[in-house]
Amino acid sequence: MQLPVEPTITAAAFSCPYCGAYTSQKWSSLREYPLANNATPLTAKDMYDSFSAHFDQMTDAHKADLHLHIDRLKEGFIFTEETSFDSSRIQLSNIHLSQCFHCSKFAVWVGELLVFPARNFELAPNSDLPKDVQFDFNEARSIVNQSPRGAAALLRLAVQKLCKHLGEKGKNIDDDIGALVKKGLNPLVQQALDIVRVIGNEAVHPGTIDLNDDRETALHLFSLLNTIGDQMISNPNKIREIYNKLPEGKRKSIEKRDKTLQHKKDTAPSL
C-alpha cells in the first residue's frame, strides 16, 4: 500500500501504516529490561497455561484483564502496560516506536527503516516488460521496505536489461536512454533518470548499492521502469493492434500515402 504521505522517521506527522490517516505521531525510545534467569519472552500460550490453574480464584475483572492481554499478544501488535518497577538505565539506540494519534497503534523503526508493520508494495510491473525485467522488478518489490538500497540496485539493473531488450547496446545506460529518446521516449524520463542517478555525471553502476538511496528513490525507479515500458512497448503495441484492425483498403491507402511523402522528402533538393 502506497500512502499519500509516506512514513518517515524525520517527520512528526505522516499517513499511518495501519489506518492510513494522515495525523501526528508520538515518538518513543526504548529501554532494555533483561528478563530474570535468562527466561525467554512470554507468549500468549505461556501466559494462558501459567494462569489457567488459578482461574477459579480470580475475580471477573482480573479474568477480563488477563483475556484482553492474551488477545493482544495473539494479535501480534505492540501495546503498553504499566509496571511497578523500572530498574533499567540502558536505553536502546537506533530503534524507536511511533504511535498514531488516530488509531493508537505502534510502528517499529530500526534506523530509518519502518520494519513493523510489514507493508505490501502494490505497484506491479508492466505486463509487457520482458520476463527477466519483470523478475527483477518483483524481487525489488519484495525487499523495498526492508532494503530500499537493495531494491534500487536491482531496478537500475532492470533498466539496463530493458534498454538492451529495446535494441540498445546495454553497456552504457546514458547512451542507451539518449538513443531511446530519439526513438520516441519522452525526454522527461531521461531527466528523471538523471535525478535518481541512473544516468548522468553521478550515475550509479547498475547492480551496485548506493548509500544515498532511500525508499523514495526506489519508488521513483519502479515508476520510471514502467513508464519506459508504457512508452516504448505497450503504447506502440496498442497502436499497432488498432492499425491492424483497419480494413485492408484503408491500410493500403495509408501505406501508399506514406511512401509518396517519403519519396518527396528523399528527392527534395537540399538547401
Backbone bond lengths (Angstrom), bond angles and torsions (degrees), N, CA, C in turn:
res aa  C-N    CA-C-N  psi(-1)  N-CA   C-N-CA  omega(-1)  CA-C   N-CA-C  phi
1 M - - - 1.457 - - 1.522 109.81 -
2 Q 1.320 116.49 118.83 1.445 120.06 176.06 1.525 107.88 -90.77
3 L 1.327 116.48 124.73 1.453 121.94 -174.34 1.520 110.79 -92.74
4 P 1.363 117.52 152.18 1.472 120.71 179.24 1.521 112.93 -55.41
5 V 1.350 116.24 -44.04 1.463 121.01 175.93 1.517 106.64 -122.55
6 E 1.323 117.08 104.61 1.449 122.05 -173.33 1.532 111.59 -61.73
7 P 1.345 117.43 137.77 1.469 120.61 175.80 1.523 111.35 -61.16
8 T 1.300 115.82 139.00 1.456 121.42 176.85 1.516 109.23 -150.85
9 I 1.312 116.06 146.66 1.451 120.50 -175.91 1.529 112.32 -71.88
10 T 1.316 117.03 -10.46 1.465 120.25 -178.58 1.526 113.09 -93.77
11 A 1.331 116.96 3.00 1.466 119.78 -175.48 1.526 112.02 -115.15
12 A 1.329 115.37 148.17 1.459 121.42 175.69 1.528 110.81 -90.00
13 A 1.338 116.63 -10.71 1.465 121.09 179.24 1.526 108.52 -147.98
14 F 1.341 115.96 139.62 1.463 121.98 175.15 1.526 108.03 -165.09
15 S 1.320 116.96 178.01 1.466 120.87 178.57 1.524 109.49 -75.80
16 C 1.321 116.19 124.46 1.463 121.28 -175.23 1.527 110.87 -63.76
17 P 1.353 118.71 132.64 1.465 120.92 179.08 1.529 112.96 -69.62
18 Y 1.326 117.63 -10.79 1.472 121.76 176.17 1.530 111.32 -92.63
19 C 1.347 115.75 -64.74 1.467 120.37 -171.75 1.523 113.24 -97.28
20 G 1.332 117.74 -12.56 1.455 121.30 178.31 1.509 115.23 82.16
21 A 1.344 118.02 -5.16 1.464 120.86 -178.30 1.524 110.83 -70.98
22 Y 1.321 115.83 136.91 1.464 119.37 173.49 1.521 107.25 -83.09
23 T 1.310 116.89 114.37 1.454 120.82 -175.14 1.524 110.05 -158.44
24 S 1.312 115.74 172.07 1.459 120.69 179.20 1.530 110.13 -71.71
25 Q 1.328 115.33 156.44 1.453 122.23 -179.22 1.526 109.51 -124.16
26 K 1.312 115.49 140.63 1.465 120.82 175.55 1.525 107.57 -98.77
27 W 1.336 116.20 121.50 1.456 120.91 -177.46 1.524 111.48 -97.06
28 S 1.336 116.24 140.89 1.465 121.31 179.63 1.526 110.01 -136.26
29 S 1.322 115.51 146.70 1.461 120.77 170.64 1.530 107.56 -97.78
30 L 1.325 117.31 170.55 1.461 121.66 -176.54 1.520 110.43 -120.53
31 R 1.327 114.94 152.71 1.459 121.16 176.44 1.517 109.52 -122.44
32 E 1.308 115.14 148.65 1.459 120.35 -179.51 1.529 110.03 -79.44
33 Y 1.344 115.34 134.24 1.460 120.43 173.20 1.534 107.45 -133.50
34 P 1.320 118.70 96.74 1.470 121.23 -176.89 1.523 111.50 -63.29
35 L 1.328 115.97 138.21 1.455 120.89 176.12 1.532 108.86 -76.42
36 A 1.321 116.09 143.29 1.469 121.28 -176.07 1.524 111.53 -67.28
37 N 1.334 115.59 143.41 1.469 122.81 173.36 1.531 113.24 56.34
38 N 1.316 115.76 35.19 1.463 121.00 178.62 1.522 112.87 56.53
39 A 1.319 115.78 33.64 1.469 120.40 -179.83 1.524 110.46 -68.81
40 T 1.329 115.36 154.56 1.467 120.62 175.75 1.527 108.54 -90.34
41 P 1.342 118.06 161.24 1.466 120.47 -179.75 1.523 111.74 -58.42
42 L 1.321 115.77 147.29 1.459 122.74 -177.60 1.525 109.69 -84.12
43 T 1.336 117.10 122.18 1.460 121.86 177.84 1.531 110.06 -91.25
44 A 1.333 115.99 171.59 1.458 120.28 178.37 1.532 110.75 -60.74
45 K 1.338 116.88 -41.38 1.472 120.64 179.33 1.525 110.39 -66.25
46 D 1.351 116.56 -41.06 1.467 119.86 179.11 1.525 110.21 -58.70
47 M 1.331 115.71 -45.20 1.457 119.77 -177.63 1.525 111.03 -65.63
48 Y 1.325 116.66 -42.15 1.459 120.03 -179.65 1.526 110.40 -63.48
49 D 1.345 116.85 -46.04 1.463 120.76 -179.65 1.526 111.34 -63.43
50 S 1.328 115.15 -36.82 1.464 119.82 -177.14 1.525 111.84 -66.59
51 F 1.323 116.59 -36.44 1.466 120.07 -174.77 1.529 113.75 -101.68
52 S 1.340 118.03 -9.27 1.470 119.79 -174.55 1.525 112.17 -60.96
53 A 1.335 117.23 -34.54 1.468 119.99 -178.83 1.523 112.20 -70.12
54 H 1.328 118.09 -14.70 1.461 121.74 -176.41 1.528 112.90 -112.42
55 F 1.353 116.69 10.15 1.462 119.03 -177.39 1.526 112.31 -58.69
56 D 1.333 115.91 -37.34 1.478 119.42 -176.29 1.533 111.63 -64.75
57 Q 1.321 117.07 -26.64 1.465 120.11 -178.85 1.539 112.66 -89.45
58 M 1.308 117.02 -5.83 1.465 119.97 -176.81 1.517 111.79 -85.81
59 T 1.311 115.20 150.59 1.465 119.94 173.43 1.530 108.61 -76.52
60 D 1.316 116.29 162.27 1.464 120.25 178.93 1.529 111.03 -60.74
61 A 1.324 116.00 -37.35 1.468 119.76 -179.66 1.521 110.50 -66.36
62 H 1.338 116.82 -40.89 1.456 120.96 178.99 1.521 110.59 -65.61
63 K 1.327 117.14 -41.30 1.463 120.92 178.34 1.533 110.57 -61.66
64 A 1.327 115.48 -42.60 1.461 119.58 -179.39 1.529 110.83 -63.25
65 D 1.331 116.32 -42.41 1.476 120.63 178.73 1.524 110.76 -63.56
66 L 1.352 115.79 -40.68 1.456 119.77 -178.72 1.527 111.02 -66.18
67 H 1.335 116.49 -44.21 1.465 120.16 178.96 1.531 110.92 -63.38
68 L 1.325 117.43 -38.31 1.455 121.09 177.61 1.523 110.53 -62.88
69 H 1.323 116.33 -43.01 1.458 121.46 179.83 1.529 110.49 -63.15
70 I 1.334 116.59 -44.57 1.468 121.10 179.98 1.523 110.61 -64.57
71 D 1.337 117.00 -40.91 1.465 120.57 178.78 1.529 111.01 -62.43
72 R 1.327 116.80 -38.86 1.461 120.10 178.89 1.532 111.17 -65.62
73 L 1.344 116.08 -38.71 1.459 119.45 177.08 1.531 110.65 -63.19
74 K 1.334 116.60 -41.63 1.459 120.95 -179.93 1.522 111.62 -64.56
75 E 1.339 117.33 -34.78 1.460 121.41 -178.95 1.517 112.43 -64.41
76 G 1.330 116.10 -26.04 1.451 119.89 -179.97 1.509 114.47 82.73
77 F 1.331 117.48 9.85 1.452 120.72 178.08 1.527 110.66 -91.48
78 I 1.315 115.02 166.57 1.460 121.45 179.09 1.525 108.56 -97.12
79 F 1.329 116.21 137.03 1.462 120.02 178.67 1.522 108.75 -145.52
80 T 1.309 115.43 167.02 1.462 120.30 -178.71 1.524 110.03 -104.27
81 E 1.323 115.96 156.04 1.454 121.52 173.51 1.529 108.39 -148.43
82 E 1.289 115.59 146.90 1.462 120.39 -178.76 1.523 110.37 -77.46
83 T 1.320 115.38 145.36 1.461 120.81 175.72 1.520 109.02 -131.97
84 S 1.311 115.89 150.63 1.463 120.12 -175.15 1.520 112.60 -86.80
85 F 1.344 116.74 -4.44 1.460 118.78 -179.64 1.523 109.62 -146.81
86 D 1.285 114.35 156.90 1.451 120.94 178.61 1.515 107.94 -150.73
87 S 1.319 115.25 92.52 1.458 119.62 -173.68 1.526 112.68 -94.30
88 S 1.326 117.39 -3.06 1.453 119.50 -175.00 1.508 111.99 -87.27
89 R 1.307 115.69 135.50 1.457 121.29 173.62 1.534 110.21 -115.35
90 I 1.335 116.50 6.55 1.461 120.65 -177.50 1.525 109.83 -97.16
91 Q 1.323 116.21 117.28 1.455 120.45 177.92 1.516 109.36 -94.16
92 L 1.334 116.77 134.03 1.460 121.38 177.99 1.525 109.24 -78.25
93 S 1.308 116.08 133.03 1.458 121.05 -179.17 1.523 110.76 -101.05
94 N 1.325 114.51 152.98 1.465 122.67 174.38 1.529 113.20 68.54
95 I 1.312 117.79 16.20 1.456 121.89 172.71 1.523 107.66 -137.43
96 H 1.343 115.78 131.42 1.457 120.25 -176.27 1.531 110.20 -142.16
97 L 1.324 114.85 163.56 1.461 122.01 175.17 1.524 108.93 -117.53
98 S 1.322 115.59 140.44 1.462 120.71 169.36 1.524 107.24 -116.53
99 Q 1.332 116.48 136.89 1.462 120.46 -179.07 1.522 109.28 -119.39
100 C 1.324 115.63 125.92 1.459 122.23 -178.24 1.527 110.85 -70.86
101 F 1.323 116.46 130.58 1.460 120.98 178.48 1.526 111.38 -67.24
102 H 1.347 116.98 -26.95 1.460 120.61 -175.61 1.524 112.79 -83.26
103 C 1.357 117.07 -51.27 1.473 119.54 -175.87 1.527 113.14 -105.63
104 S 1.333 117.01 -6.87 1.472 123.53 175.89 1.527 113.99 69.09
105 K 1.311 119.22 9.34 1.460 120.68 -179.49 1.529 110.64 -85.39
106 F 1.345 114.48 151.58 1.459 121.44 -177.48 1.527 111.26 -97.19
107 A 1.312 115.77 143.01 1.456 122.63 170.51 1.525 108.04 -116.64
108 V 1.333 116.60 149.33 1.469 121.93 -176.61 1.527 109.43 -110.20
109 W 1.330 114.72 133.35 1.461 121.27 -179.70 1.519 109.56 -122.44
110 V 1.319 116.62 132.52 1.458 121.91 171.44 1.526 106.14 -116.39
111 G 1.325 115.53 116.96 1.451 118.61 -171.21 1.519 108.28 62.72
112 E 1.316 116.82 -128.38 1.462 121.03 179.10 1.521 111.82 -99.88
113 L 1.332 117.36 5.86 1.461 121.17 -175.75 1.523 111.99 -97.54
114 L 1.314 115.82 134.00 1.458 121.97 171.93 1.525 107.16 -81.14
115 V 1.340 117.61 110.78 1.467 121.13 -175.52 1.528 112.84 -102.76
116 F 1.334 117.22 -15.83 1.467 120.61 177.52 1.526 108.23 -153.85
117 P 1.332 118.99 131.74 1.467 127.03 6.14 1.528 111.86 -76.30
118 A 1.337 114.22 154.06 1.457 119.26 175.94 1.519 108.88 -65.39
119 R 1.326 115.85 139.78 1.456 120.02 -178.01 1.512 110.17 -120.21
120 N 1.321 114.93 137.82 1.455 120.24 176.73 1.526 109.28 -91.66
121 F 1.330 115.93 132.52 1.453 120.34 177.20 1.515 107.31 -93.34
122 E 1.342 117.19 115.80 1.457 120.83 -166.39 1.528 114.89 -91.19
123 L 1.327 118.27 -12.23 1.457 119.33 -178.66 1.521 109.82 -68.31
124 A 1.318 116.64 120.38 1.468 121.72 -178.25 1.528 109.54 -96.63
125 P 1.331 117.10 155.93 1.469 119.12 177.72 1.517 111.20 -70.38
126 N 1.314 115.84 148.67 1.465 121.25 172.50 1.526 108.25 -55.38
127 S 1.316 116.85 126.88 1.470 120.86 -175.37 1.528 112.49 -66.60
128 D 1.336 117.47 -14.76 1.461 120.83 178.50 1.522 112.73 -87.16
129 L 1.326 117.51 -7.89 1.458 119.84 177.61 1.529 109.67 -66.30
130 P 1.329 118.10 150.34 1.473 120.42 176.55 1.525 110.87 -57.39
131 K 1.310 116.61 151.68 1.461 121.35 -174.74 1.531 112.58 -59.36
132 D 1.344 117.31 -40.16 1.457 118.54 -179.06 1.522 111.57 -68.91
133 V 1.336 116.82 -30.47 1.466 120.69 176.41 1.527 109.63 -71.44
134 Q 1.340 116.36 -41.27 1.469 119.64 176.62 1.528 110.87 -62.06
135 F 1.330 116.81 -37.15 1.464 120.76 179.43 1.519 110.23 -61.12
136 D 1.343 116.92 -47.20 1.465 120.56 178.70 1.529 110.86 -63.93
137 F 1.330 116.30 -39.89 1.463 121.64 178.55 1.530 110.18 -58.88
138 N 1.330 116.03 -48.76 1.467 120.25 -177.51 1.530 112.11 -68.46
139 E 1.335 116.80 -35.72 1.460 119.10 176.91 1.529 109.86 -64.77
140 A 1.332 115.88 -39.93 1.465 119.90 177.66 1.529 110.82 -64.50
141 R 1.345 117.12 -37.09 1.472 120.82 176.61 1.520 111.23 -59.28
142 S 1.326 115.78 -38.08 1.466 120.28 -173.76 1.525 112.82 -72.94
143 I 1.330 116.98 -18.26 1.472 119.00 -176.17 1.520 113.53 -119.35
144 V 1.346 117.96 -1.77 1.469 119.43 -170.65 1.529 112.66 -60.85
145 N 1.332 117.90 -33.59 1.463 119.58 -179.33 1.525 112.05 -75.43
146 Q 1.342 116.46 -33.24 1.456 120.28 -179.49 1.529 111.62 -87.86
147 S 1.317 117.05 -33.29 1.464 120.78 -176.91 1.526 110.47 -144.66
148 P 1.318 117.46 78.70 1.471 119.68 179.08 1.517 112.41 -60.13
149 R 1.336 117.43 -31.33 1.465 119.73 178.61 1.528 110.56 -66.40
150 G 1.339 115.61 -43.04 1.458 119.57 177.53 1.520 111.69 -63.48
151 A 1.335 116.60 -39.55 1.464 120.95 179.04 1.525 110.39 -63.76
152 A 1.328 117.09 -42.88 1.461 121.06 -179.99 1.527 110.90 -63.27
153 A 1.332 116.90 -38.60 1.462 120.38 178.55 1.530 110.92 -62.84
154 L 1.336 116.70 -43.04 1.459 120.89 177.85 1.523 111.64 -63.22
155 L 1.321 116.72 -38.93 1.461 120.79 -176.84 1.525 111.66 -71.19
156 R 1.339 117.27 -34.53 1.468 119.20 175.18 1.535 110.16 -64.75
157 L 1.323 115.42 -38.39 1.463 119.70 176.45 1.530 110.32 -64.42
158 A 1.337 116.68 -38.30 1.467 121.17 178.98 1.526 110.90 -65.51
159 V 1.334 117.78 -37.46 1.463 120.99 176.78 1.526 110.07 -61.26
160 Q 1.327 116.46 -43.26 1.462 120.68 178.97 1.533 110.89 -61.75
161 K 1.341 116.95 -43.97 1.463 121.00 178.95 1.528 110.88 -63.04
162 L 1.340 116.50 -39.90 1.461 120.23 -178.84 1.528 110.63 -65.63
163 C 1.326 116.83 -40.53 1.465 120.01 178.01 1.533 110.42 -59.11
164 K 1.317 116.29 -42.40 1.464 120.28 179.49 1.523 110.48 -65.51
165 H 1.322 117.30 -39.62 1.463 121.68 178.04 1.527 110.81 -62.58
166 L 1.325 116.74 -32.56 1.463 121.19 -178.29 1.527 112.30 -84.90
167 G 1.316 117.06 11.29 1.443 120.57 172.71 1.508 116.20 99.91
168 E 1.327 116.94 3.39 1.464 120.10 179.37 1.531 109.83 -91.01
169 K 1.328 116.48 174.66 1.465 120.96 -174.16 1.527 112.88 -72.26
170 G 1.342 117.48 -28.63 1.463 120.40 178.56 1.508 113.73 74.72
171 K 1.332 117.22 17.14 1.463 120.66 179.65 1.524 112.01 -107.21
172 N 1.318 116.49 -42.28 1.457 121.93 179.04 1.521 108.40 -121.14
173 I 1.339 116.63 105.19 1.456 120.43 -174.76 1.519 111.35 -62.51
174 D 1.317 117.34 -35.24 1.458 121.30 179.21 1.527 110.34 -56.80
175 D 1.350 115.79 -49.27 1.461 120.40 179.05 1.524 111.00 -66.35
176 D 1.334 116.29 -40.70 1.469 120.21 -178.11 1.523 111.76 -62.50
177 I 1.328 116.28 -45.49 1.465 119.38 -178.82 1.528 109.99 -66.43
178 G 1.336 117.10 -37.88 1.459 120.32 176.47 1.515 111.42 -59.93
179 A 1.334 116.05 -40.69 1.460 120.32 178.63 1.526 110.91 -66.91
180 L 1.337 117.07 -37.16 1.463 120.64 179.28 1.525 111.23 -68.15
181 V 1.317 117.13 -33.34 1.469 120.30 176.11 1.530 109.68 -61.84
182 K 1.338 116.43 -40.67 1.460 119.89 178.02 1.531 111.14 -64.97
183 K 1.348 116.29 -25.13 1.463 120.76 179.48 1.528 112.94 -88.76
184 G 1.338 117.04 -2.86 1.462 118.73 176.58 1.510 116.26 127.95
185 L 1.352 118.43 -6.31 1.458 120.26 178.27 1.527 109.40 -67.03
186 N 1.320 116.36 135.76 1.463 121.28 -179.55 1.530 110.28 -59.30
187 P 1.333 118.22 127.16 1.468 120.67 179.37 1.527 113.48 -57.51
188 L 1.340 117.36 -23.88 1.464 119.93 178.47 1.531 111.00 -64.27
189 V 1.331 116.53 -30.68 1.462 119.90 176.78 1.530 109.58 -64.50
190 Q 1.328 116.55 -41.26 1.459 121.03 177.47 1.528 110.65 -60.58
191 Q 1.335 116.34 -43.69 1.460 120.07 179.70 1.528 111.25 -65.02
192 A 1.348 116.33 -40.31 1.465 120.17 -179.50 1.530 111.13 -65.99
193 L 1.334 116.58 -39.50 1.466 120.04 177.37 1.525 111.00 -65.16
194 D 1.305 116.39 -32.70 1.468 120.37 176.33 1.527 110.06 -65.00
195 I 1.330 116.17 -40.96 1.463 120.82 -178.15 1.530 111.28 -64.10
196 V 1.328 116.85 -38.71 1.476 119.72 -179.70 1.537 111.53 -93.05
197 R 1.324 116.08 21.06 1.460 123.87 168.45 1.533 113.53 63.05
198 V 1.342 116.19 35.76 1.459 119.62 173.29 1.524 109.45 -90.34
199 I 1.334 116.51 -34.98 1.457 121.98 177.37 1.523 107.89 -130.85
200 G 1.320 117.00 175.98 1.460 120.32 177.28 1.511 112.68 94.50
201 N 1.309 115.67 -174.13 1.464 121.92 -175.30 1.529 112.96 -65.49
202 E 1.342 116.84 -27.49 1.460 120.09 -177.57 1.525 111.71 -105.91
203 A 1.325 116.71 24.87 1.464 120.69 -176.55 1.526 111.26 -60.93
204 V 1.330 114.44 141.06 1.464 121.63 175.90 1.523 107.54 -96.91
205 H 1.320 117.25 134.40 1.460 120.43 -178.79 1.523 110.11 -62.66
206 P 1.338 117.39 132.77 1.470 120.60 -178.83 1.525 112.32 -53.20
207 G 1.331 115.68 136.08 1.456 120.96 177.24 1.512 114.86 85.80
208 T 1.337 117.46 -1.33 1.464 119.98 179.35 1.518 110.81 -104.40
209 I 1.322 116.00 151.29 1.458 121.82 -179.08 1.527 109.74 -81.11
210 D 1.322 115.65 130.94 1.461 121.66 175.32 1.523 107.81 -109.71
211 L 1.309 117.04 118.76 1.463 120.86 -176.83 1.514 112.49 -66.08
212 N 1.332 117.64 -14.39 1.466 120.70 178.41 1.521 112.57 -84.62
213 D 1.324 117.35 -12.31 1.465 120.10 -177.52 1.520 111.34 -69.29
214 D 1.328 115.75 146.58 1.463 122.00 174.26 1.525 108.25 -137.64
215 R 1.320 116.62 -175.57 1.462 119.94 -176.39 1.529 111.69 -63.56
216 E 1.327 116.30 -36.25 1.470 120.10 179.91 1.531 110.42 -62.73
217 T 1.341 117.02 -40.47 1.461 120.60 177.14 1.527 110.28 -60.39
218 A 1.333 116.19 -45.89 1.468 119.96 -179.94 1.528 111.10 -61.60
219 L 1.337 117.78 -41.00 1.464 121.03 -179.73 1.520 110.48 -62.72
220 H 1.330 117.37 -39.92 1.464 120.72 177.58 1.528 110.46 -62.91
221 L 1.335 116.78 -40.02 1.457 120.32 -178.53 1.528 111.91 -67.52
222 F 1.340 117.44 -39.01 1.471 120.25 174.04 1.530 109.71 -55.54
223 S 1.318 115.78 -50.36 1.460 121.51 -176.46 1.525 111.57 -64.04
224 L 1.340 117.09 -42.77 1.467 120.62 -178.02 1.525 111.46 -67.63
225 L 1.331 116.86 -36.46 1.461 120.10 178.06 1.528 110.37 -62.30
226 N 1.327 116.51 -44.22 1.463 120.25 177.34 1.522 111.69 -66.47
227 T 1.329 116.54 -35.61 1.464 120.20 179.79 1.524 111.09 -63.91
228 I 1.342 116.57 -43.06 1.466 119.68 177.09 1.528 109.79 -61.51
229 G 1.331 116.23 -41.79 1.453 120.07 177.49 1.520 112.23 -62.11
230 D 1.335 116.47 -41.23 1.467 120.96 178.27 1.531 111.01 -60.41
231 Q 1.333 115.70 -51.06 1.460 120.57 -171.79 1.526 113.34 -74.53
232 M 1.330 116.75 -35.47 1.460 119.26 -173.56 1.528 114.24 -100.32
233 I 1.338 117.51 -14.72 1.470 119.44 -178.78 1.529 111.56 -124.45
234 S 1.343 117.01 -58.90 1.462 120.71 -172.40 1.522 112.93 -65.12
235 N 1.343 116.71 -50.99 1.469 119.54 -177.62 1.531 112.06 -62.60
236 P 1.345 119.42 -46.71 1.472 118.21 175.64 1.523 112.87 -59.30
237 N 1.336 117.13 -37.72 1.468 119.88 178.20 1.522 111.57 -62.55
238 K 1.336 116.22 -41.86 1.466 120.06 -179.99 1.522 111.17 -65.85
239 I 1.329 116.85 -42.64 1.464 120.96 179.39 1.526 110.24 -64.92
240 R 1.337 115.62 -40.95 1.469 120.29 178.92 1.531 110.36 -63.59
241 E 1.322 115.89 -39.33 1.472 120.03 179.40 1.527 110.95 -64.53
242 I 1.333 117.00 -42.22 1.468 120.94 178.77 1.527 109.94 -64.77
243 Y 1.348 115.56 -43.42 1.466 120.37 -178.44 1.532 110.66 -61.55
244 N 1.331 116.42 -42.66 1.461 120.48 -177.67 1.530 112.61 -68.23
245 K 1.326 116.94 -17.33 1.471 120.76 178.44 1.527 112.36 -86.17
246 L 1.346 116.88 -8.69 1.460 119.95 178.07 1.528 109.72 -67.52
247 P 1.329 117.92 152.08 1.476 120.50 175.41 1.529 110.10 -57.43
248 E 1.305 116.20 145.72 1.469 120.98 -175.53 1.521 111.58 -56.95
249 G 1.343 116.83 -38.52 1.454 120.06 180.00 1.522 112.30 -62.54
250 K 1.317 116.00 -40.34 1.469 120.82 178.31 1.521 110.56 -63.85
251 R 1.327 116.58 -42.22 1.463 120.31 -178.52 1.529 111.05 -65.52
252 K 1.334 116.59 -41.70 1.460 119.69 179.42 1.520 111.03 -64.37
253 S 1.340 115.84 -37.36 1.460 120.12 178.67 1.523 111.13 -64.49
254 I 1.337 115.94 -41.82 1.466 120.63 179.02 1.529 110.53 -65.33
255 E 1.347 116.17 -43.61 1.459 120.47 -179.29 1.530 111.14 -64.62
256 K 1.344 117.35 -38.34 1.461 121.13 177.69 1.520 110.56 -64.50
257 R 1.342 116.24 -43.44 1.463 120.66 178.43 1.528 110.97 -61.19
258 D 1.323 116.54 -43.72 1.471 120.64 -178.45 1.531 110.83 -64.73
259 K 1.336 117.24 -39.56 1.459 119.87 178.55 1.527 111.46 -64.31
260 T 1.347 115.77 -39.44 1.463 120.24 178.62 1.520 111.05 -63.76
261 L 1.339 116.62 -44.13 1.462 120.80 179.39 1.519 111.24 -64.07
262 Q 1.329 116.34 -40.30 1.461 120.28 179.97 1.525 110.86 -66.63
263 H 1.353 116.81 -38.24 1.467 120.88 178.83 1.521 110.72 -64.00
264 K 1.336 116.51 -42.92 1.465 120.38 178.79 1.525 110.79 -62.91
265 K 1.331 115.45 -38.50 1.466 120.01 -179.84 1.534 110.07 -66.99
266 D 1.356 116.28 -40.65 1.464 120.17 -177.37 1.521 112.48 -70.87
267 T 1.348 117.17 -30.54 1.478 120.81 -175.91 1.506 113.49 -97.96
268 A 1.352 116.47 -2.72 1.469 119.67 -179.43 1.531 109.61 -67.43
269 P 1.342 117.31 136.67 1.485 119.81 179.19 1.529 111.10 -65.27
270 S 1.281 114.55 138.87 1.471 118.83 179.27 1.513 110.21 -79.81
271 L 1.325 115.47 145.06 1.476 120.16 -178.78 1.521 111.16 -86.89
